[in-house]
Amino acid sequence: MRTFAVALVLSAVALAGVPAVAQEGHPLKGSWIGTWAGNTVHGNDMFMVLDWNGKAITGTINPGQDNIAIKSATLNPDGWVLHFEAEGKDKAGAVINYVVDGKIENLAMHNRSVTGTWKSQRGSGAFKITRQ
């Protein structure tokens, strides 16, 4: 079901077309696809939607029924280092707190990426997302 939801969201983003030009305002704004290797609770594959309202970075991981809200996020322009914390739930409803630290690579490119690490009380691993 989650795969269907991700495919549906990706289709909607692809059909929109126009927002791709508008996303250039902030380096993190837009749709991102990637992996957080070793995540046994939410799976290795991930889809993120990030936004910038002029003051704060907001967003959601895996929008849909299994969404994970980003609680706080910071981007340090010295080295383009990203830090965010998110809160999700496992299938039993227990809260899982994620902490992700990474660095933006290929900043000048539309399809820039963020690589780094993630950790939670259930595990940790490598993290990589690429803007679509």
WOHU-V538269 format. One line per field, one symbol per residue. phi: phi as a letter, one per 40 degrees, with the letter a starting at -180 (. if undefined). Layout:
phi=???
This chain:
phi=.cccccccccccccccgccdcccccbcbchbbbabbdgcccbgccabbbbabcgbacbiacfdhcbcbcccaabbcccgfcbbabbbbbcccgccbcbbbbabcbfdccccdbbbibbaacbiaicbabbcc
